[in-house]
Amino acid sequence: MSDTENRTFEVALQELEEHVRRLDSGELPLEESLQTFESGVKLVRECSELLDGAEQRITELTDAPIEGEAKS
């Protein structure tokens, strides 16, 4: 299993925020800036996928009938 498979949304977001701080500092050399940006894009995608999964779980839970209630 890779690190990204175990990373929580909060951890991924924290890492993304650190990437933004480093890029905003303007102190990184060009190549390191590009690598940091590329890594940040991957983190954005990962965060988006984690949020999509959470949204799906919420939808499934709120759409599921409650035990003992008749379906409408």
Residue pairs with C-beta under 8 A, 6 or more apart in sequence:
4 12
4 46
7 15
7 46
8 50
9 47
9 50
9 51
9 54
12 43
12 46
12 47
12 50
13 43
13 47
15 43
16 40
16 43
16 44
16 47
19 36
19 37
19 39
19 40
19 43
20 40
22 28
22 36
23 33
23 36
23 37
23 40
28 36
65 71
